[in-house]
Amino acid sequence: MKKNLFFAAAFMLMAGGAMAQSNNSNVMQSGTNHSANIAQAGSMNDSYVEQSNDNNSATVDQDGDNNTSSVYQIMDAFDNTTTATQTGDDNSAMQQQGADAVGNRADIVQDGDGNSAEQYQTFSSYENAASIDQTGEGNSALQAQSFTSAYNSATITQVGEINDAEQEQTNISLGNTATISQDGYWNWGYQYQNNISALNTATITQVGDVNDAYQYQEDLSGFNTATIMQEGDYNYANQDQSFLSGDNMASISQTGNGNIGYQTQSLGGDLSATLTQTGNDNYSSQTQSGLSHTSTVTQSGGMNSAVVQQGN
């Protein structure tokens, strides 16, 4: 009798443990030569992989509770690779490659709780690379490489809490590089390389809290370089290299709190704009058009204001 009770109790414990795990994995493959590798540890994790056409590879690794991962490589998708690694709880990862997507790579790494990451490489997307690495809680990242997007690179690295980053390389975007690095709390970084944008480079680095940074390289934009460095809190930076903008350089460096910087380079080439702000609550605006102009603004202290306009 005691032996039967022992085995009954052991069975219930094992069944309870199995029920507590309750991870879910669905893989649907059609086409040829696909690879899918799924590893789940924890409970209530969900993974979905669907692959069509040829030579696509998907890897999902989930360790924690209530994580969700979705991968779609469908409709004329060939030789694409996706990787999603989630460690922690309540993270969400979505990767989609399809509708004439060839040779793309998408990677997501999440370490923490409540992070969200989305990647789209669709509609005539070729040989693009997208990478998201999130460490912390409540971070959000989005990357889109679609509608005639080729040989682009997009990288987002987030350390901290409630940071938000977005990168778009779409609508004839070729050979562009976009990089965002956020370390702190509630920083926002946005980069747009769209609508006939080629061989541009955009870089945002944020260290601190509640900083905002925006970079636009769109509408016939090529060979431009934009760099934003923010160290402190409540800084704002905006760079626009759009509308017939080529071979231009824009740089903003903000150290302190509450600084604001704008740089616009349009209808021109061989333009250079540099802004350095050290202190608090400084304001600068630099607007350039035409050819071969150079603007340098340096602000130290507080409550300084500078407005520069150049054209020919």
C-alpha positions as a Markdown table, in Angstrom:
| # | Residue | x | y | z |
|---|---|---|---|---|
| 1 | Met | 0.0 | 0.0 | 0.0 |
| 2 | Lys | 2.8 | 2.4 | 1.0 |
| 3 | Lys | 4.6 | 1.5 | -2.2 |
| 4 | Asn | 1.5 | 2.3 | -4.3 |
| 5 | Leu | 1.0 | 5.7 | -2.6 |
| 6 | Phe | 4.7 | 6.5 | -3.2 |
| 7 | Phe | 4.4 | 5.8 | -6.9 |
| 8 | Ala | 1.1 | 7.7 | -7.1 |
| 9 | Ala | 2.7 | 10.7 | -5.5 |
| 10 | Ala | 5.8 | 10.6 | -7.7 |
| 11 | Phe | 3.6 | 10.4 | -10.8 |
| 12 | Met | 1.6 | 13.4 | -9.7 |
| 13 | Leu | 4.7 | 15.4 | -9.1 |
| 14 | Met | 6.1 | 14.5 | -12.5 |
| 15 | Ala | 2.8 | 15.2 | -14.2 |
| 16 | Gly | 2.6 | 18.6 | -12.4 |
| 17 | Gly | 6.1 | 19.4 | -13.5 |
| 18 | Ala | 5.3 | 18.5 | -17.1 |
| 19 | Met | 2.2 | 20.6 | -17.0 |
| 20 | Ala | 4.1 | 23.5 | -15.5 |
| 21 | Gln | 6.5 | 23.4 | -18.4 |
| 22 | Ser | 3.8 | 23.5 | -21.1 |
| 23 | Asn | 6.0 | 25.0 | -23.8 |
| 24 | Asn | 4.7 | 25.1 | -27.3 |
| 25 | Ser | 6.6 | 24.8 | -30.6 |
| 26 | Asn | 5.1 | 24.6 | -34.1 |
| 27 | Val | 7.2 | 24.1 | -37.2 |
| 28 | Met | 5.8 | 24.1 | -40.7 |
| 29 | Gln | 8.1 | 23.5 | -43.6 |
| 30 | Ser | 7.4 | 23.2 | -47.4 |
| 31 | Gly | 10.0 | 23.5 | -50.1 |
| 32 | Thr | 13.5 | 22.0 | -49.9 |
| 33 | Asn | 16.6 | 21.9 | -47.7 |
| 34 | His | 15.3 | 23.9 | -44.7 |
| 35 | Ser | 16.7 | 23.8 | -41.2 |
| 36 | Ala | 14.8 | 24.5 | -38.0 |
| 37 | Asn | 16.3 | 24.2 | -34.5 |
| 38 | Ile | 14.1 | 24.9 | -31.5 |
| 39 | Ala | 15.2 | 24.7 | -27.8 |
| 40 | Gln | 12.9 | 25.7 | -25.0 |
| 41 | Ala | 13.5 | 25.7 | -21.2 |
| 42 | Gly | 11.1 | 27.2 | -18.7 |
| 43 | Ser | 7.3 | 27.4 | -19.0 |
| 44 | Met | 4.7 | 28.9 | -21.2 |
| 45 | Asn | 7.1 | 29.7 | -24.0 |
| 46 | Asp | 5.7 | 29.7 | -27.6 |
| 47 | Ser | 7.6 | 29.3 | -30.8 |
| 48 | Tyr | 6.3 | 29.3 | -34.4 |
| 49 | Val | 8.4 | 28.7 | -37.5 |
| 50 | Glu | 7.1 | 28.5 | -41.1 |
| 51 | Gln | 9.4 | 28.1 | -44.1 |
| 52 | Ser | 8.7 | 27.8 | -47.8 |
| 53 | Asn | 10.8 | 27.5 | -50.9 |
| 54 | Asp | 14.5 | 26.6 | -50.5 |
| 55 | Asn | 17.5 | 26.7 | -48.1 |
| 56 | Asn | 16.1 | 28.8 | -45.2 |
| 57 | Ser | 17.4 | 28.3 | -41.7 |
| 58 | Ala | 15.7 | 29.2 | -38.4 |
| 59 | Thr | 17.1 | 28.9 | -34.9 |
| 60 | Val | 15.1 | 29.6 | -31.7 |
| 61 | Asp | 16.4 | 29.3 | -28.1 |
| 62 | Gln | 14.1 | 30.3 | -25.3 |
| 63 | Asp | 15.0 | 30.1 | -21.6 |
| 64 | Gly | 12.5 | 31.5 | -19.2 |
| 65 | Asp | 8.8 | 32.0 | -19.0 |
| 66 | Asn | 6.1 | 33.4 | -21.3 |
| 67 | Asn | 8.4 | 34.2 | -24.2 |
| 68 | Thr | 7.1 | 34.4 | -27.7 |
| 69 | Ser | 9.0 | 33.9 | -31.0 |
| 70 | Ser | 7.6 | 33.9 | -34.5 |
| 71 | Val | 9.6 | 33.3 | -37.7 |
| 72 | Tyr | 8.1 | 33.5 | -41.3 |
| 73 | Gln | 10.2 | 32.7 | -44.3 |
| 74 | Ile | 7.7 | 32.3 | -47.1 |
| 75 | Met | 6.7 | 33.1 | -50.6 |
| 76 | Asp | 9.8 | 33.2 | -52.7 |
| 77 | Ala | 12.2 | 33.1 | -49.8 |
| 78 | Phe | 15.6 | 31.6 | -50.4 |
| 79 | Asp | 18.8 | 31.3 | -48.4 |
| 80 | Asn | 17.6 | 33.4 | -45.5 |
| 81 | Thr | 18.8 | 32.9 | -41.9 |
| 82 | Thr | 17.1 | 33.9 | -38.7 |
| 83 | Thr | 18.2 | 33.5 | -35.1 |
| 84 | Ala | 16.2 | 34.3 | -31.9 |
| 85 | Thr | 17.6 | 33.9 | -28.4 |
| 86 | Gln | 15.5 | 34.8 | -25.4 |
| 87 | Thr | 16.6 | 34.6 | -21.8 |
| 88 | Gly | 14.2 | 35.9 | -19.2 |
| 89 | Asp | 10.4 | 36.3 | -19.1 |
| 90 | Asp | 7.7 | 37.9 | -21.2 |
| 91 | Asn | 9.9 | 38.7 | -24.2 |
| 92 | Ser | 8.5 | 38.9 | -27.7 |
| 93 | Ala | 10.5 | 38.4 | -31.0 |
| 94 | Met | 9.1 | 38.5 | -34.5 |
| 95 | Gln | 11.1 | 37.9 | -37.7 |
| 96 | Gln | 9.6 | 37.9 | -41.2 |
| 97 | Gln | 11.4 | 37.3 | -44.5 |
| 98 | Gly | 9.4 | 36.7 | -47.6 |
| 99 | Ala | 7.9 | 37.9 | -50.9 |
| 100 | Asp | 11.1 | 37.7 | -52.9 |
| 101 | Ala | 13.6 | 37.7 | -50.0 |
| 102 | Val | 17.0 | 36.2 | -50.7 |
| 103 | Gly | 20.1 | 35.9 | -48.7 |
| 104 | Asn | 19.0 | 38.0 | -45.7 |
| 105 | Arg | 20.2 | 37.5 | -42.1 |
| 106 | Ala | 18.1 | 38.5 | -39.0 |
| 107 | Asp | 19.3 | 38.1 | -35.4 |
| 108 | Ile | 17.6 | 38.9 | -32.1 |
| 109 | Val | 19.1 | 38.4 | -28.7 |
| 110 | Gln | 17.0 | 39.4 | -25.6 |
| 111 | Asp | 18.2 | 39.1 | -22.0 |
| 112 | Gly | 15.8 | 40.4 | -19.4 |
| 113 | Asp | 12.1 | 40.8 | -19.1 |
| 114 | Gly | 9.3 | 42.4 | -21.2 |
| 115 | Asn | 11.5 | 43.2 | -24.2 |
| 116 | Ser | 10.0 | 43.4 | -27.7 |
| 117 | Ala | 11.8 | 43.1 | -31.1 |
| 118 | Glu | 10.5 | 43.0 | -34.7 |
| 119 | Gln | 12.4 | 42.5 | -38.0 |
| 120 | Tyr | 10.9 | 42.6 | -41.5 |
| 121 | Gln | 12.9 | 41.7 | -44.6 |
| 122 | Thr | 10.3 | 41.4 | -47.3 |
| 123 | Phe | 9.2 | 42.5 | -50.8 |
| 124 | Ser | 12.4 | 42.4 | -52.9 |
| 125 | Ser | 14.8 | 42.3 | -50.0 |
| 126 | Tyr | 18.3 | 41.0 | -50.8 |
| 127 | Glu | 21.5 | 40.3 | -48.8 |
| 128 | Asn | 20.4 | 42.6 | -45.9 |
| 129 | Ala | 21.7 | 42.1 | -42.3 |
| 130 | Ala | 19.6 | 43.0 | -39.2 |
| 131 | Ser | 20.6 | 42.6 | -35.6 |
| 132 | Ile | 18.9 | 43.5 | -32.3 |
| 133 | Asp | 20.5 | 42.9 | -28.9 |
| 134 | Gln | 18.5 | 43.9 | -25.8 |
| 135 | Thr | 19.6 | 43.6 | -22.2 |
| 136 | Gly | 17.2 | 44.9 | -19.5 |
| 137 | Glu | 13.5 | 45.4 | -19.2 |
| 138 | Gly | 10.8 | 46.9 | -21.4 |
| 139 | Asn | 12.9 | 47.7 | -24.4 |
| 140 | Ser | 11.4 | 47.9 | -27.9 |
| 141 | Ala | 13.1 | 47.6 | -31.3 |
| 142 | Leu | 11.9 | 47.6 | -34.8 |
| 143 | Gln | 13.8 | 47.1 | -38.1 |
| 144 | Ala | 12.3 | 47.1 | -41.6 |
| 145 | Gln | 14.3 | 46.3 | -44.8 |
| 146 | Ser | 11.7 | 46.0 | -47.5 |
| 147 | Phe | 10.4 | 47.1 | -50.9 |
| 148 | Thr | 13.7 | 46.9 | -52.9 |
| 149 | Ser | 16.1 | 46.9 | -50.1 |
| 150 | Ala | 19.6 | 45.4 | -50.7 |
| 151 | Tyr | 23.0 | 45.2 | -49.0 |
| 152 | Asn | 21.9 | 47.2 | -46.0 |
| 153 | Ser | 23.0 | 46.8 | -42.4 |
| 154 | Ala | 20.9 | 47.6 | -39.4 |
| 155 | Thr | 22.1 | 47.2 | -35.8 |
| 156 | Ile | 20.4 | 48.0 | -32.5 |
| 157 | Thr | 21.9 | 47.5 | -29.1 |
| 158 | Gln | 19.9 | 48.4 | -26.0 |
| 159 | Val | 21.0 | 48.2 | -22.3 |
| 160 | Gly | 18.7 | 49.4 | -19.7 |
| 161 | Glu | 15.0 | 49.9 | -19.4 |
| 162 | Ile | 12.1 | 51.2 | -21.7 |
| 163 | Asn | 14.4 | 52.3 | -24.5 |
| 164 | Asp | 12.9 | 52.5 | -28.0 |
| 165 | Ala | 14.7 | 52.2 | -31.3 |
| 166 | Glu | 13.5 | 52.1 | -34.9 |
| 167 | Gln | 15.3 | 51.7 | -38.2 |
| 168 | Glu | 13.8 | 51.7 | -41.7 |
| 169 | Gln | 15.7 | 50.9 | -44.9 |
| 170 | Thr | 12.9 | 50.7 | -47.5 |
| 171 | Asn | 11.6 | 51.8 | -50.9 |
| 172 | Ile | 14.9 | 51.5 | -52.9 |
| 173 | Ser | 17.4 | 51.5 | -50.0 |
| 174 | Leu | 20.8 | 50.3 | -51.1 |
| 175 | Gly | 24.0 | 49.8 | -49.2 |
| 176 | Asn | 23.1 | 51.9 | -46.2 |
| 177 | Thr | 24.3 | 51.4 | -42.6 |
| 178 | Ala | 22.3 | 52.2 | -39.5 |
| 179 | Thr | 23.5 | 51.8 | -36.0 |
| 180 | Ile | 21.8 | 52.6 | -32.7 |
| 181 | Ser | 23.3 | 52.1 | -29.2 |
| 182 | Gln | 21.3 | 52.9 | -26.1 |
| 183 | Asp | 22.4 | 52.6 | -22.5 |
| 184 | Gly | 20.1 | 54.0 | -19.9 |
| 185 | Tyr | 16.4 | 54.6 | -19.4 |
| 186 | Trp | 13.7 | 55.8 | -21.7 |
| 187 | Asn | 15.9 | 56.8 | -24.7 |
| 188 | Trp | 14.5 | 57.1 | -28.2 |
| 189 | Gly | 16.5 | 56.6 | -31.4 |
| 190 | Tyr | 15.0 | 56.6 | -34.9 |
| 191 | Gln | 16.8 | 56.3 | -38.3 |
| 192 | Tyr | 15.2 | 56.4 | -41.7 |
| 193 | Gln | 17.0 | 55.6 | -44.9 |
| 194 | Asn | 14.2 | 55.3 | -47.4 |
| 195 | Asn | 12.9 | 56.4 | -50.8 |
| 196 | Ile | 16.0 | 56.2 | -53.0 |
| 197 | Ser | 18.7 | 56.2 | -50.3 |
| 198 | Ala | 22.1 | 54.7 | -51.1 |
| 199 | Leu | 25.4 | 54.3 | -49.3 |
| 200 | Asn | 24.6 | 56.4 | -46.3 |
| 201 | Thr | 25.8 | 55.9 | -42.8 |
| 202 | Ala | 23.8 | 56.9 | -39.7 |
| 203 | Thr | 25.0 | 56.4 | -36.1 |
| 204 | Ile | 23.3 | 57.1 | -32.8 |
| 205 | Thr | 24.9 | 56.6 | -29.4 |
| 206 | Gln | 22.9 | 57.4 | -26.2 |
| 207 | Val | 24.2 | 57.2 | -22.7 |
| 208 | Gly | 21.9 | 58.5 | -20.0 |
| 209 | Asp | 18.1 | 58.9 | -19.7 |
| 210 | Val | 15.3 | 60.3 | -21.7 |
| 211 | Asn | 17.4 | 61.4 | -24.7 |
| 212 | Asp | 15.8 | 61.7 | -28.2 |
| 213 | Ala | 17.7 | 61.3 | -31.5 |
| 214 | Tyr | 16.4 | 61.3 | -35.1 |
| 215 | Gln | 18.2 | 60.8 | -38.4 |
| 216 | Tyr | 16.7 | 61.1 | -41.9 |
| 217 | Gln | 18.6 | 60.1 | -45.1 |
| 218 | Glu | 15.7 | 60.0 | -47.6 |
| 219 | Asp | 14.4 | 61.1 | -51.0 |
| 220 | Leu | 17.5 | 61.0 | -53.2 |
| 221 | Ser | 20.1 | 60.8 | -50.4 |
| 222 | Gly | 23.5 | 59.3 | -51.1 |
| 223 | Phe | 27.0 | 59.0 | -49.6 |
| 224 | Asn | 26.0 | 61.0 | -46.5 |
| 225 | Thr | 27.3 | 60.5 | -42.9 |
| 226 | Ala | 25.3 | 61.4 | -39.8 |
| 227 | Thr | 26.5 | 60.9 | -36.2 |
| 228 | Ile | 24.8 | 61.7 | -32.9 |
| 229 | Met | 26.4 | 61.2 | -29.5 |
| 230 | Gln | 24.3 | 62.0 | -26.4 |
| 231 | Glu | 25.7 | 61.7 | -22.9 |
| 232 | Gly | 23.4 | 63.0 | -20.1 |
| 233 | Asp | 19.7 | 63.4 | -19.8 |
| 234 | Tyr | 16.8 | 65.1 | -21.7 |
| 235 | Asn | 18.9 | 65.9 | -24.8 |
| 236 | Tyr | 17.3 | 66.2 | -28.3 |
| 237 | Ala | 19.1 | 65.9 | -31.6 |
| 238 | Asn | 17.7 | 65.9 | -35.2 |
| 239 | Gln | 19.6 | 65.4 | -38.4 |
| 240 | Asp | 18.0 | 65.6 | -41.9 |
| 241 | Gln | 20.1 | 64.7 | -45.0 |
| 242 | Ser | 17.3 | 64.4 | -47.5 |
| 243 | Phe | 16.0 | 65.9 | -50.8 |
| 244 | Leu | 18.9 | 65.8 | -53.2 |
| 245 | Ser | 21.5 | 65.5 | -50.5 |
| 246 | Gly | 24.9 | 63.9 | -51.4 |
| 247 | Asp | 28.3 | 63.5 | -49.9 |
| 248 | Asn | 27.5 | 65.5 | -46.8 |
| 249 | Met | 28.7 | 65.2 | -43.2 |
| 250 | Ala | 26.7 | 66.0 | -40.0 |
| 251 | Ser | 27.8 | 65.5 | -36.4 |
| 252 | Ile | 26.2 | 66.3 | -33.1 |
| 253 | Ser | 27.8 | 65.8 | -29.7 |
| 254 | Gln | 25.8 | 66.6 | -26.6 |
| 255 | Thr | 27.3 | 66.3 | -23.1 |
| 256 | Gly | 25.0 | 67.5 | -20.3 |
| 257 | Asn | 21.3 | 67.9 | -19.9 |
| 258 | Gly | 18.5 | 69.5 | -21.9 |
| 259 | Asn | 20.5 | 70.4 | -25.0 |
| 260 | Ile | 18.8 | 70.8 | -28.4 |
| 261 | Gly | 20.5 | 70.4 | -31.8 |
| 262 | Tyr | 19.1 | 70.6 | -35.4 |
| 263 | Gln | 21.1 | 70.0 | -38.6 |
| 264 | Thr | 19.5 | 70.1 | -42.1 |
| 265 | Gln | 21.4 | 69.4 | -45.3 |
| 266 | Ser | 19.3 | 69.4 | -48.5 |
| 267 | Leu | 19.6 | 70.4 | -52.1 |
| 268 | Gly | 23.4 | 70.3 | -51.9 |
| 269 | Gly | 26.6 | 68.4 | -51.7 |
| 270 | Asp | 30.0 | 68.5 | -50.0 |
| 271 | Leu | 28.4 | 70.1 | -46.9 |
| 272 | Ser | 29.8 | 69.8 | -43.4 |
| 273 | Ala | 28.0 | 70.6 | -40.1 |
| 274 | Thr | 29.5 | 70.0 | -36.7 |
| 275 | Leu | 27.8 | 70.8 | -33.3 |
| 276 | Thr | 29.4 | 70.3 | -29.9 |
| 277 | Gln | 27.3 | 71.1 | -26.8 |
| 278 | Thr | 28.8 | 70.8 | -23.3 |
| 279 | Gly | 26.6 | 72.0 | -20.5 |
| 280 | Asn | 22.9 | 72.4 | -20.1 |
| 281 | Asp | 19.9 | 73.8 | -22.0 |
| 282 | Asn | 21.8 | 75.0 | -25.1 |
| 283 | Tyr | 20.2 | 75.4 | -28.5 |
| 284 | Ser | 21.6 | 75.2 | -32.0 |
| 285 | Ser | 20.2 | 75.1 | -35.5 |
| 286 | Gln | 22.3 | 74.6 | -38.7 |
| 287 | Thr | 20.7 | 74.7 | -42.1 |
| 288 | Gln | 22.8 | 74.1 | -45.3 |
| 289 | Ser | 22.1 | 73.9 | -49.0 |
| 290 | Gly | 24.2 | 74.4 | -52.1 |
| 291 | Leu | 27.8 | 73.3 | -52.4 |
| 292 | Ser | 30.9 | 73.1 | -50.2 |
| 293 | His | 29.7 | 74.9 | -47.0 |
| 294 | Thr | 31.2 | 74.3 | -43.6 |
| 295 | Ser | 29.5 | 75.2 | -40.2 |
| 296 | Thr | 31.0 | 74.6 | -36.8 |
| 297 | Val | 29.2 | 75.4 | -33.6 |
| 298 | Thr | 30.7 | 74.9 | -30.1 |
| 299 | Gln | 28.6 | 75.7 | -27.0 |
| 300 | Ser | 29.8 | 75.3 | -23.4 |
| 301 | Gly | 27.9 | 76.5 | -20.4 |
| 302 | Gly | 24.2 | 77.0 | -20.3 |
| 303 | Met | 21.3 | 78.7 | -22.1 |
| 304 | Asn | 23.4 | 79.5 | -25.3 |
| 305 | Ser | 21.6 | 79.8 | -28.7 |
| 306 | Ala | 23.0 | 79.7 | -32.2 |
| 307 | Val | 21.3 | 79.7 | -35.6 |
| 308 | Val | 23.3 | 79.2 | -38.8 |
| 309 | Gln | 22.0 | 79.3 | -42.4 |
| 310 | Gln | 24.2 | 78.7 | -45.4 |
| 311 | Gly | 23.3 | 78.5 | -49.1 |
| 312 | Asn | 24.2 | 79.5 | -52.6 |
